[in-house]
Amino acid sequence: MSVLSLDRKQFEKLVVEEKRTVLLDFWAPWCTYCRRLEPAYDQAAAEAAAAESEVIFAKVNIDDEPELADQFGIEVIPTLVLFQDGQAAAGVVNPPSKAAIEAFLADNVKAESRNPRLSKVYDTVVIGGGPAGYSAALYTSRAGLSTLVLEQVSAGGQMALTSQIDNYPGFEDGIDGFTLGQKMQAGAQRFGTETLLAEVRSVQLADSQVDGLDEPVKVIETSSGTIYGRTVILATGAKARKLGIADEDELVGKGINYCAACDGNAYRGKTVIVVGGGNSAAADALTLSRLAEKVYIVHRRDTLRATKIYHKPLMDAENVEFIWDSAVEELKTGEVPADGGLHSTRLTGAAVRNLKTGEVRDVACDGIFVSVGRQPSSAIFAGQVELDAAGYVVADESTKTSIPGVFAVGDVRTKVLRQVITAAADGAVASHYVEEYLASRQ
């Protein structure tokens, strides 16, 4: 096993007495970000062991060793701490990818970085391992096409951070996003899909002639080398725009949410705030009004920007209150009981400032749903494929983009509804047109 699980006694022996170089992951089993990081951490550990690296990868469960976590000031998990010569030498909080872990080690251990050049040409390369990416990979692999999925940290994408998904068919009791992502990955890999945990650093999506290859290919530069594909499927998704205020990232999953359809059920009978005034915010507020005891809508203007269809039902809802001309400027937290008799820091309210009068109002709540728009993960494709004004890849229901042999699926493309099921459907559609495109090249 490449990753060691340490208790206090083992930590003292390995780090303090033997002064080994140890990368220690402080984590907890209930932490969604910890679960999402685990596959990348495990793979980085396995590769380090195979390369006979001096770095030992290990983990400490903060529920079992709270004093050890306190000793090193661990406030947010997952936090990786590098120990050298018996001392904590450097740390990083929630690294976003396997490549980020490797870069952290390269910066602090001065290990020789390896960047192999991969010469294999894949029939299709899928950039992004969410539901759209792995659905596409399942279909292309099952059709006998060599398929590689490039993912930064673990299967599932943003879905992996959702604690309960109730609107994906086939799971009568619902399923958490991390587990669903792992199942999608396993299903695709059953038919031969390969997965590489790496960061994509640049792409050349138009066909290029490469020395040593007898056919034009699309070129993808990654943290683990150069990848070649006859076709490319863009499945990089989109991220919710954030409020951009202190403690927002730390409270994700502890009161801060970005999807009412995904996470609203956890707030039945509770009090929530919806931030925003567009269609997404109005739809989220309407959904939450049927679940929560009280819904506050905080909007910077004095009327909703959402289409009129939402106005009357929200105005008529007895448990919905509007806070106009206002913005959330501070998140309030407190210690609340958690599983196992422990306590956890969670959101307990917000300070809301009126933008016209300057008056600040403290609003107690159990959760905040941020709905101020989404941001597609498409910057790396700018200047190559056509993007719309909001940055989404222009692709219709065929998933074809402006470049032959390049397809866009899931939340990164222009579409009406962005949900797990529509992302998975995109992947299936793209596979059909990938096959059609490859057949036309023969």
Summary of the structure (lengths in Angstrom):
residues: 442
radius of gyration: 23.5
end to end distance: 45.4
largest distance: 69.1
contacts: 1503
relative contact order: 0.12
helix: 31%
strand: 30%
